[in-house]
Amino acid sequence: MKPEIWDMFIKIGLTLGAVFTGMATYFFTKVKKKKKKERKEKDIVSPLLCYPPDFWMTHTKIQESLTELRLKVDCARTQLTQFHNSGEFFNGTGMKRLSLTHESLASGVAGEQKRSQDLLMSMFMLLLKHIKDNNVAVYFVDDLEESYTKQYLESSNTIAYGVLPIKQSSVIIGFVMIHWCREAKAEEALKDFELIVDWMERTQTLIEVELTNKASRDSIKV
């Protein structure tokens, strides 16, 4: 075979190889991108995003009410904590626990949500007593008796706080709480104590109504 013809076959072979390699790379890249897109879309569609509109409406209203309360009483944090069960003790008694579900923070104030999940209620007996009293008061942490409640609040830089229960059908299911992290702010707020009482009670009522309405809607769906 003449060298010219041999060179031609080599060039044709190289050209075809380049074409097939290009086609294979193109299809491989396309398939890879498609799988990546499908995986990304699958990751985005989480159970949380599948909640109905009334779920978001309820929790948005609760969050907005906490923010309004924080601004009105000029405090560092406002929180909604809810009670729940999580297992049993060895004697069958239910483990009553609490978790922080909503929180509004002033600029520069550290949040408590990560460390305030699934905690035993029995660790907060002093706080539970104040909740049960169902009375708006401002408690200064330095004045509290030595307890886990005091240690917990000190570790969150809370100087003073107020708390009210949240009820459903006369059963306490959680509490709304306000924190001041500066003594001067707390003392200034106390000059208009009636304002604190008014906005604490407003927020208590609004959250109770929202949670009760949500529970009623959920029971109808079932």
C-alpha positions as CSV (number, residue, x, y, z in Angstrom):
1,M,0.0,0.0,0.0
2,K,1.3,3.4,-0.9
3,P,2.4,5.6,1.9
4,E,-0.1,8.3,0.8
5,I,-3.0,6.0,1.1
6,W,-1.7,4.7,4.5
7,D,-1.5,8.3,5.8
8,M,-5.0,9.0,4.6
9,F,-6.4,6.0,6.5
10,I,-4.5,7.1,9.6
11,K,-6.0,10.6,9.3
12,I,-9.5,9.2,8.8
13,G,-9.1,7.0,11.8
14,L,-7.8,9.9,14.0
15,T,-10.7,12.1,12.8
16,L,-13.3,9.4,13.5
17,G,-11.7,8.8,16.9
18,A,-11.9,12.5,17.8
19,V,-15.5,12.7,16.6
20,F,-16.5,9.6,18.7
21,T,-14.6,10.9,21.7
22,G,-16.3,14.3,21.4
23,M,-19.8,12.7,21.1
24,A,-19.1,10.4,24.1
25,T,-17.9,13.4,26.2
26,Y,-20.9,15.4,25.2
27,F,-23.5,12.7,26.1
28,F,-21.6,11.8,29.3
29,T,-21.6,15.5,30.4
30,K,-25.3,15.9,29.5
31,V,-26.3,12.8,31.5
32,K,-24.1,14.0,34.4
33,K,-25.7,17.4,34.4
34,K,-29.2,15.9,34.2
35,K,-28.5,13.6,37.2
36,K,-27.0,16.5,39.2
37,K,-30.1,18.6,38.4
38,E,-32.5,15.8,39.4
39,R,-30.5,15.3,42.6
40,K,-30.5,19.0,43.4
41,E,-34.3,19.2,42.8
42,K,-34.8,16.1,45.0
43,D,-32.8,17.7,47.8
44,I,-34.8,21.0,47.6
45,V,-38.2,19.3,47.8
46,S,-38.0,18.4,51.5
47,P,-40.9,17.6,53.8
48,L,-40.7,21.0,55.4
49,L,-41.4,22.7,52.0
50,C,-44.4,20.4,51.5
51,Y,-46.3,21.9,54.5
52,P,-49.6,23.6,53.5
53,P,-49.9,27.4,53.4
54,D,-51.7,27.6,56.8
55,F,-48.6,26.1,58.4
56,W,-46.5,29.0,57.2
57,M,-49.2,31.5,58.0
58,T,-49.4,30.3,61.6
59,H,-45.7,30.3,62.3
60,T,-45.2,33.6,60.5
61,K,-47.8,35.3,62.7
62,I,-46.1,33.8,65.8
63,Q,-42.7,35.1,64.7
64,E,-44.1,38.5,63.9
65,S,-45.8,38.8,67.3
66,L,-42.6,37.9,69.1
67,T,-40.7,40.5,67.1
68,E,-43.3,43.2,67.9
69,L,-43.2,42.2,71.6
70,R,-39.4,42.5,71.6
71,L,-39.5,46.0,70.0
72,K,-42.3,47.3,72.3
73,V,-40.6,46.3,75.5
74,D,-37.1,46.9,74.2
75,C,-35.5,43.6,75.2
76,A,-32.8,41.4,73.7
77,R,-34.8,38.2,73.0
78,T,-38.4,37.0,72.9
79,Q,-39.1,33.3,72.7
80,L,-41.8,30.7,72.4
81,T,-41.0,27.4,74.0
82,Q,-43.3,24.4,73.8
83,F,-43.6,21.2,75.9
84,H,-43.6,17.7,74.5
85,N,-42.9,14.1,75.5
86,S,-39.9,12.1,74.4
87,G,-39.7,8.6,75.9
88,E,-40.3,7.3,79.4
89,F,-38.4,6.8,82.6
90,F,-37.8,3.2,83.8
91,N,-41.0,3.3,85.9
92,G,-43.2,4.3,82.9
93,T,-43.5,8.0,83.8
94,G,-43.5,10.2,80.8
95,M,-40.4,12.3,80.2
96,K,-41.7,15.8,79.9
97,R,-39.5,17.9,77.8
98,L,-39.4,21.4,76.3
99,S,-38.0,22.9,73.1
100,L,-37.5,26.4,71.9
101,T,-39.6,26.7,68.6
102,H,-39.6,30.4,67.8
103,E,-37.2,33.2,68.7
104,S,-36.7,36.9,67.8
105,L,-33.4,38.6,68.5
106,A,-32.1,42.1,68.7
107,S,-29.1,42.9,66.6
108,G,-25.9,41.4,68.0
109,V,-27.7,39.1,70.5
110,A,-26.8,35.4,70.4
111,G,-29.7,32.9,69.7
112,E,-30.7,30.1,72.1
113,Q,-32.5,27.8,69.7
114,K,-29.7,25.2,69.1
115,R,-29.0,24.5,72.7
116,S,-32.7,24.8,73.8
117,Q,-34.0,21.6,72.2
118,D,-35.4,18.5,73.9
119,L,-34.5,19.6,77.5
120,L,-36.0,18.0,80.6
121,M,-38.6,20.2,82.2
122,S,-37.5,19.0,85.6
123,M,-34.3,21.0,85.2
124,F,-36.3,24.2,85.2
125,M,-38.4,23.9,88.3
126,L,-38.0,27.6,89.3
127,L,-38.9,28.8,85.8
128,L,-41.9,26.4,85.8
129,K,-43.1,27.9,89.0
130,H,-43.1,31.4,87.5
131,I,-44.9,30.0,84.4
132,K,-47.6,28.4,86.6
133,D,-48.2,31.7,88.4
134,N,-49.5,33.2,85.1
135,N,-48.5,36.6,86.2
136,V,-46.4,39.3,84.4
137,A,-43.4,40.1,86.5
138,V,-39.8,41.0,85.8
139,Y,-37.3,38.7,87.5
140,F,-33.7,39.7,87.9
141,V,-31.4,36.7,87.5
142,D,-29.0,37.9,90.3
143,D,-32.0,37.7,92.7
144,L,-32.9,34.1,91.9
145,E,-32.1,31.3,94.3
146,E,-29.3,29.0,93.2
147,S,-30.7,26.6,90.6
148,Y,-30.2,25.2,87.2
149,T,-32.6,27.9,85.9
150,K,-30.3,30.6,87.2
151,Q,-27.2,28.9,85.8
152,Y,-28.9,28.5,82.4
153,L,-30.0,32.1,82.2
154,E,-26.6,33.4,83.3
155,S,-24.9,31.3,80.6
156,S,-27.1,33.1,78.0
157,N,-26.2,36.5,79.4
158,T,-29.8,37.1,80.6
159,I,-30.0,39.9,83.2
160,A,-33.8,39.9,83.7
161,Y,-36.8,38.1,82.2
162,G,-40.5,37.8,82.2
163,V,-42.6,34.8,81.3
164,L,-46.3,33.8,80.7
165,P,-47.8,30.4,80.0
166,I,-49.3,29.3,76.7
167,K,-52.4,27.2,77.0
168,Q,-54.7,25.0,74.9
169,S,-58.0,24.0,76.5
170,S,-56.7,25.2,79.9
171,V,-53.6,22.9,79.6
172,I,-50.2,24.7,79.7
173,I,-48.4,23.6,76.5
174,G,-45.5,26.1,76.6
175,F,-44.6,29.6,77.5
176,V,-43.6,33.0,76.0
177,M,-40.5,34.6,77.5
178,I,-38.7,37.9,77.2
179,H,-35.0,38.4,78.0
180,W,-33.1,41.6,78.8
181,C,-29.3,41.2,78.5
182,R,-28.4,44.7,79.8
183,E,-29.4,45.9,83.3
184,A,-29.9,49.4,82.1
185,K,-32.4,48.2,79.5
186,A,-34.4,46.2,82.0
187,E,-34.5,49.1,84.5
188,E,-35.6,51.5,81.8
189,A,-38.4,49.1,80.7
190,L,-39.6,48.8,84.2
191,K,-40.4,52.5,84.3
192,D,-43.4,51.6,82.1
193,F,-44.4,48.3,83.6
194,E,-48.0,48.5,82.3
195,L,-46.6,48.5,78.8
196,I,-44.8,45.2,79.5
197,V,-47.9,43.7,81.0
198,D,-50.0,44.8,78.1
199,W,-47.7,43.5,75.3
200,M,-46.9,40.2,77.2
201,E,-50.6,39.5,77.5
202,R,-51.4,40.5,73.9
203,T,-48.7,38.1,72.7
204,Q,-49.8,35.4,74.9
205,T,-53.4,35.6,73.6
206,L,-52.3,35.8,69.9
207,I,-50.1,32.8,70.2
208,E,-52.7,30.8,72.0
209,V,-55.3,31.6,69.3
210,E,-52.9,30.8,66.5
211,L,-51.9,27.4,68.0
212,T,-55.5,26.5,68.9
213,N,-56.7,27.4,65.4
214,K,-53.9,25.3,63.8
215,A,-54.7,22.3,66.0
216,S,-58.4,22.6,65.0
217,R,-57.5,22.7,61.3
218,D,-55.2,19.7,61.7
219,S,-57.9,17.7,63.5
220,I,-60.3,18.4,60.6
221,K,-57.8,17.2,58.0
222,V,-57.3,13.9,59.9
